[in-house]
């Protein structure tokens, strides 16, 4: 029987047989075949991406080399073997130097023809969470946009009249009354300044997209931070120098990462405070640009990590909404603006937070052939 690529024609039956390895290789989730001694015997492309190494390196090595000894995955492997049943578990944390922190769904099935051997699949839940994160950040951006429009039209004009009236009253007021008129003017000015900040949330994205070197952006942000609000903190850079350019607006990207780094600096402890800036390349995330049917891959990931106390759990679902803040003197507009700018770029922002490790990840599109 002649073989042509992955498909073998069965002339007698008039059908085509597809090579199973090709099918498994096309899956985005990680698939491993593990023998009775927990040695990996097969790994697909998804496993190569998850564990950041090739199949030739994975195969022949024990699974314990890639999973912690106390990993729940190993316990599930033993359960599947001992009971000869398929097992599945959602929401398992996978945290290793190779994989980083991931939340996965694990499914394990025995291979009946090979006693003791099992097939292990690891499906990263964060892909779906990133899509939900994009929708959440877009919803937050839209709500702030509508609020900004209302404030601009319905608040600033009356405030101008109130301030003018207070200035007229001040001309003939005694000293005690002047204190009150100045208070009116100061508060009116404060509200106008707040509205001016809200007007940054334009209904139409004002993004001038061009090729941007993300490392130059981060270096600019780092210099600003270490010259000012982060001068007493340790800043670590962990960059992938091979990354292609980002498709975006340089000034707006500086605003995004300056805001995130400033938040990290304020969260980090005074003693031993640390911020880690890192970049990397990932596969598998593809989302639509806002207001367009164009779908772009978001392979470029920028992470801002701090070792502060973490974000309170009750605030995380609404962290990118306007006026949500953990700071006593904050306005709660910084992260909302960050979410809007990232959304205007067709990107996604997400956050993971536990005590002493908070990570903001920004996923952005890269420049492709045909981009202006």
Secondary structure, 3 states (H helix, E strand, C coil): CCEECCEEEECCCCEEEECHHHHHHHCCCEEEEECCCCEEEEECHHHHHHHCCCHHHHCCCEHHHCCCCCCHHHHHHHHHHHHCCCEEEEEEEEEECCCEEEEEEEEEEECCCCCCCEEEEEEECHHHHHHHHHHHHHHHHHHHHHHHHHHHHHCHHHHHHHHHHHHHHHHCCCHHHHHHHHHHHHHHHHHHHHHHHHCCCCCCCCCCCEEECHHHHHHHHHHHHHHCCCCCCEEEEECCCCCCCEEECHHHHHHHHHHHHHHHHHHCCCCCCEEEEEEEECCCCEEECCCCCCEEECCEEEEEEECCCCCCHHHHCCCCCCCCCCCCCCCCCHHHHHHHHHHHCCCEEEEEEECCEEEEEEEECECCCCCC
